[in-house]
Amino acid sequence: MPKIIPTIILIVMVGGGMTCGADRPMGGIKAGPMLSFAGGWDKRSSSSIDNASILLGLKAGVFFRLGLSDVISLQPEIQYALKRTSYYNVSSRSHKASHLSYLEISLPMNARVGRKTLELFAGPYTALLLSKAPDIDYLKSFDLGAFLGARFWLHDTSLEIQFMRGFIAIFPDVGRKHGYHNTTIAFQIGYKFKQRTANSLRL
């Protein structure tokens, strides 16, 4: 059942692009570094990703912007996210680095503030695990969560900060109340492709 959710979000993205008419839809690209806050909630545990760490990763992808009004817009996004964490290896009794690669599909709702330069946004996301290194047992292949952030625009270029928190314990801490949840802060630069007018399309 959870794996159906990415398909549903994609259908919403396509449907929104067909029905939204407040502004002409446009696309863009974005990329930037990401900090992954790894850790369960009980440092005594030796069977999960438990020790807190902040490791640098990468997040990059495309977005499709739909204007709903002069203030509100919808911005479906598909991004590749490399989340670098640490976990406790029972055999070696030490903490080791781990690289988790995800395909993230998110649905931000933007609210313009002030003179069209500042936007606040929030929304849900879903993610599919593409790869993991090393191969960690019991790691779930699906994640679901929410995010919020702020974005500054300078003409067609944006600079944003985004906090993201997963709702699913992707690596449960067996026998204890909490497991590991994806938690990240991303800093990204984006570029919005300019709209073409009818005159510019004439040969």
SULBELBEL-V729551 format. One record per pair of residues at least 6 apart in sequence whose C-alpha atoms are under 6 Angstrom apart, sorted by sequence separation. I is the first residue (numbers start at 1). GAP is how many residues later the second one is. D is the distance in Angstrom with one decimal. If there is no record, write none. Layout:
I:GAP:D, I:GAP:D
//
This chain:
67:6:4.3, 88:6:5.7, 89:6:5.9, 113:6:5.6, 152:6:5.4, 173:6:4.4, 43:7:5.8, 66:7:5.5, 88:7:4.3, 112:7:4.4, 152:7:5.2, 172:7:4.2, 66:8:5.0, 87:8:5.3, 111:8:5.4, 151:8:5.7, 171:8:5.9, 65:9:6.0, 87:9:5.5, 111:9:5.3, 151:9:4.1, 171:9:5.3, 39:10:5.7, 40:10:4.3, 65:10:4.4, 86:10:5.4, 110:10:5.7, 150:10:5.6, 169:10:5.2, 39:11:4.4, 64:11:5.5, 86:11:4.4, 110:11:4.4, 150:11:5.7, 169:11:5.2, 39:12:5.1, 64:12:5.5, 85:12:5.8, 86:12:5.5, 109:12:5.4, 129:12:4.8, 149:12:5.6, 169:12:4.9, 39:13:4.4, 63:13:5.7, 85:13:5.1, 108:13:5.9, 109:13:5.6, 128:13:5.9, 149:13:4.2, 38:14:5.3, 63:14:4.2, 84:14:5.7, 108:14:5.2, 128:14:4.9, 148:14:5.8, 38:15:5.3, 62:15:5.8, 84:15:4.6, 108:15:4.6, 127:15:5.9, 148:15:5.6, 166:15:5.5, 37:16:5.7, 62:16:5.6, 83:16:5.9, 107:16:5.6, 127:16:5.0, 147:16:5.5, 166:16:5.0, 37:17:4.9, 61:17:5.7, 83:17:5.1, 107:17:5.9, 126:17:5.7, 147:17:4.2, 165:17:6.0, 36:18:5.4, 61:18:3.9, 82:18:5.8, 106:18:5.9, 126:18:4.5, 146:18:5.9, 165:18:4.5, 36:19:5.5, 60:19:5.3, 82:19:4.6, 106:19:4.1, 125:19:5.9, 146:19:5.7, 164:19:5.7, 35:20:5.6, 60:20:5.4, 81:20:5.8, 105:20:5.7, 125:20:5.4, 145:20:5.6, 164:20:5.2, 35:21:4.8, 59:21:5.7, 81:21:5.1, 105:21:5.4, 124:21:5.8, 125:21:5.6, 145:21:4.1, 163:21:5.9, 34:22:5.7, 59:22:4.4, 80:22:5.9, 104:22:5.8, 124:22:4.3, 144:22:5.6, 145:22:4.9, 163:22:4.6, 34:23:4.9, 58:23:5.9, 80:23:4.9, 104:23:4.3, 123:23:5.7, 144:23:5.8, 162:23:5.6, 33:24:5.8, 34:24:5.2, 58:24:5.1, 79:24:5.9, 103:24:5.4, 123:24:5.7, 162:24:5.2, 33:25:4.6, 57:25:5.3, 79:25:5.1, 102:25:6.0, 103:25:5.2, 122:25:5.5, 143:25:5.9, 161:25:5.7, 57:26:5.3, 78:26:5.7, 102:26:5.4, 122:26:4.1, 161:26:4.7, 32:27:5.6, 57:27:5.7, 78:27:4.7, 102:27:4.5, 121:27:5.6, 160:27:5.8, 31:28:5.7, 77:28:5.7, 101:28:6.0, 102:28:5.2, 121:28:5.4, 160:28:5.4, 31:29:4.0, 55:29:5.6, 77:29:5.2, 101:29:5.3, 120:29:6.0, 159:29:5.9, 30:30:5.7, 76:30:5.9, 101:30:5.2, 120:30:4.5, 140:30:4.8, 159:30:4.7, 30:31:5.7, 76:31:4.5, 100:31:6.0, 119:31:5.7, 139:31:5.7, 158:31:5.6, 29:32:5.9, 100:32:4.7, 119:32:5.0, 139:32:5.0, 158:32:4.9, 29:33:4.4, 75:33:5.3, 99:33:5.7, 118:33:5.8, 157:33:5.6, 28:34:5.7, 99:34:5.2, 118:34:4.7, 157:34:4.6, 28:35:5.3, 74:35:4.8, 98:35:5.6, 117:35:5.4, 156:35:5.7, 27:36:5.6, 117:36:4.7, 156:36:5.1, 27:37:4.3, 73:37:5.1, 26:38:5.8, 27:38:5.8, 49:38:4.0, 72:38:5.6, 26:39:5.2, 49:39:5.7, 72:39:4.8, 25:40:5.6, 71:40:5.6, 25:41:4.8, 71:41:4.9, 23:44:4.8, 22:45:5.6, 22:46:5.2, 22:47:5.8, 36:47:5.8, 38:47:5.3, 48:125:5.6, 40:139:5.2, 40:140:4.7, 39:141:5.7, 37:146:5.4, 37:147:5.8, 36:148:4.6, 35:149:5.5, 35:150:5.2, 34:151:5.7, 34:152:4.1, 33:154:5.7, 32:155:5.5, 32:156:4.1, 31:157:5.0, 31:158:5.6, 30:159:5.4, 30:160:3.9, 29:161:5.5, 29:162:5.5, 28:163:5.5, 28:164:4.3, 28:165:5.4, 27:166:5.9
//
